[in-house]
Amino acid sequence: MKTKTIPGIFFLLFSALFLFQAATAQKPVRLAIAGMTHGHISFILGRPDKGDFQLVGAFDSNRELAQKLSEKYKFPAGLIYTDLARMLDEVKPEAVVAFGSVYDHLAVVEACAPRGIHVMVEKPLAVSGQHARRMAELARKHHIHLLTDYETSWYPTTAQAFRLVHNDNFAGTLRKVVIHDGHQGPKEIGCDQVFLDWLTDPVLNGGGAIVDFGCYGANLMTALTRGEKPVSVTAVTRQFKPEIYPKVDDEATIIVTYPGSQCIIQASWNWPFSRKDMEIYGSTGSIITVDKNLMRIRGKGMPAEITRQVSAADVAVYEDPFSYFSDVLNGKITVPAYSLYSLENNVQVVEILDAARQSAQTGKTVFLNAHDETN
C-alpha cells in the first residue's frame, strides 16, 4: 500500500483548515437604513467597507434626497425605498440603522421589532418617555437589540474616565459632574435645510438644545452612576436666537440631583465653538475630559493637575459605533446594563429629558419616583 508523504499530509491539513475557516467565516450583516434626513447619515454611508455589513436597502419618504445621497456615496439607486415595511419585507435585513427624526424612531422599532430586526438609532432614543417605554417593550418582547449611538461613546477619554471612576476609584465617592455639549447652532455650522426642518421642530425633535445636546449629559451620568435613579430634575431654557429658532430653545441648563451626587448639564446652540467635555469631581480627585483624546486629572496626594493624551490603543473603546453594533449582533460582546449604548440607560435618558422639559415649562423642580419607571 502506498503511504502518504509528509508534505501530502500537511497539504491535507492545510486544506481542511482553509475549508473550516471559509465555512465559519463571519458573513456580513444584512443592513438597511431607515430614514436619511439626519446629518449624521455620513457616519454610515461614508464609512469604509470593513466587510462586517452589506447594505441591502435604504428607506426615506423623500426620494429626491435619497437619490442625491446615492449619487454622493455611490450606492445603487435600486436600493432606495419610499415604503419602510415594503423594504423590510423585500430585502429582509438583519439590522437597521435609523437616521430620520427622533420622532420617527418609534415607527422604525414598531416596524422592525416584530420582524426580528435589530435596530440602532442616533441619539437620543426617543422624543418622550411614552415613546421610549413603547420601544423598550417591543424590543424585549421580540428579543431584538435596540442601541443608541452617541459620539461621546466613541471617545477614548470617556472610556478612560469611566475606568478611573469605576475600576480604580481614582476620584473617590462621586459628588459632582458638569457636562458641556453643543456648538454655535445647527444653522450656524451649516446643517442642511432637510435636517433643520425637523431638528428645530418641538414635535419631531422633542425640543431644541435641551434634547439635541442635553441627552449627552444624561447618557454619561446614567452610565457613571450605573443606572442610579435621579431624585429630581430642575431645568432652565432660553431662546437667545428666536429669529433663527422660533419654535424651540437654543440654550438649556439641567440640574439632575441624585441621593449622593449632582449633575449639571449645559446644552447649547450658543457656544462660540463646538465642545463635548466633562468634569467629574469626587471626594478625593477630579477627572476632566477636554476632548476625545485630552484629559486632565488630579488625585489624592497629587500636588497639581496633570494632563494626559489618551488613544484608543490605551483603552478598550470602539471608535466606530457600527463595529460595536456588529460585534453585539454576532455575539462577540454583551451590552452591559446601563452602559452608554444600552436600552436601560437610554430609556432613563429620555425620562430625565421629559422631566427637564416639564421643569423648564413650569419653572418648578420635578421630583421623580425612583420606584416607578412608568411615571
C-alpha positions, 0 to 999 in steps of 0.5 A, a space after each residue: 500500500 502506498 503511504 502518504 508523504 509528509 508534505 501530502 499530509 500537511 497539504 491535507 491539513 492545510 486544506 481542511 483548515 482553509 475549508 473550516 475557516 471559509 465555512 465559519 467565516 463571519 458573513 456580513 450583516 444584512 443592513 438597511 437604513 431607515 430614514 436619511 434626513 439626519 446629518 449624521 447619515 455620513 457616519 454610515 454611508 461614508 464609512 469604509 467597507 470593513 466587510 462586517 455589513 452589506 447594505 441591502 436597502 435604504 428607506 426615506 419618504 423623500 426620494 429626491 434626497 435619497 437619490 442625491 445621497 446615492 449619487 454622493 456615496 455611490 450606492 445603487 439607486 435600486 436600493 432606495 425605498 419610499 415604503 419602510 415595511 415594503 423594504 423590510 419585507 423585500 430585502 429582509 435585513 438583519 439590522 437597521 440603522 435609523 437616521 430620520 427624526 427622533 420622532 420617527 424612531 418609534 415607527 422604525 422599532 414598531 416596524 422592525 421589532 416584530 420582524 426580528 430586526 435589530 435596530 440602532 438609532 442616533 441619539 437620543 432614543 426617543 422624543 418622550 418617555 411614552 415613546 421610549 417605554 413603547 420601544 423598550 417593550 417591543 424590543 424585549 418582547 421580540 428579543 431584538 437589540 435596540 442601541 443608541 449611538 452617541 459620539 461621546 461613546 466613541 471617545 477614548 477619554 470617556 472610556 478612560 474616565 469611566 475606568 478611573 471612576 469605576 475600576 480604580 476609584 481614582 476620584 473617590 465617592 462621586 459628588 459632582 459632574 458638569 457636562 458641556 455639549 453643543 456648538 454655535 447652532 445647527 444653522 450656524 455650522 451649516 446643517 442642511 435645510 432637510 435636517 433643520 426642518 425637523 431638528 428645530 421642530 418641538 414635535 419631531 425633535 422633542 425640543 431644541 438644545 435641551 434634547 439635541 445636546 442635553 441627552 449627552 449629559 444624561 447618557 454619561 451620568 446614567 452610565 457613571 452612576 450605573 443606572 442610579 435613579 435621579 431624585 429630581 430634575 430642575 431645568 432652565 431654557 432660553 431662546 437667545 436666537 428666536 429669529 433663527 429658532 422660533 419654535 424651540 430653545 437654543 440654550 438649556 441648563 439641567 440640574 439632575 440631583 441624585 441621593 449622593 451626587 449632582 449633575 449639571 448639564 449645559 446644552 447649547 446652540 450658543 457656544 462660540 465653538 463646538 465642545 463635548 467635555 466633562 468634569 467629574 469631581 469626587 471626594 478625593 480627585 477630579 477627572 476632566 475630559 477636554 476632548 476625545 483624546 485630552 484629559 486632565 486629572 488630579 488625585 489624592 496626594 497629587 500636588 497639581 493637575 496633570 494632563 494626559 493624551 489618551 488613544 484608543 490603543 490605551 483603552 478598550 473603546 470602539 471608535 466606530 459605533 457600527 463595529 460595536 453594533 456588529 460585534 453585539 449582533 454576532 455575539 462577540 460582546 454583551 451590552 452591559 446594563 446601563 452602559 452608554 449604548 444600552 436600552 436601560 440607560 437610554 430609556 432613563 435618558 429620555 425620562 430625565 429629558 421629559 422631566 427637564 422639559 416639564 421643569 423648564 415649562 413650569 419653572 418648578 423642580 420635578 421630583 421623580 419616583 425612583 420606584 416607578 419607571 412608568 411615571 
